[in-house]
Amino acid sequence: MDDATWEVLVEAYNDVEADIICGFLQEKGIPAKKADSSPYTGAMRIIGGQAMEVHVLVPGSFLQEASELLLEIDPDLDIGNPE
């Protein structure tokens, strides 16, 4: 799966929410991961306690299925590439 094109599925409010979304999708058989962030962003999460958005990624071939699963749970989610 390393050579797959990973696409942004949703922007989670923080690492905890991103972990929950990734775990849910993985249980459904959909590869998911959090986007790598810069060391500065990670440090600000730990040291500053700031909640910073985290992109949840899935391979492009799973984007539609993952979107549908998340929208079943929360129809108000903003799915897709953030502006």
Secondary structure, DSSP 4 states (H G I P E B T S, - for coil): -TTS-EEEEEEESSHHHHHHHHHHHHHTT---EEPP--HHHHHHHHHS-----EEEEEEGGGHHHHHHHHHHH-TT--BS---
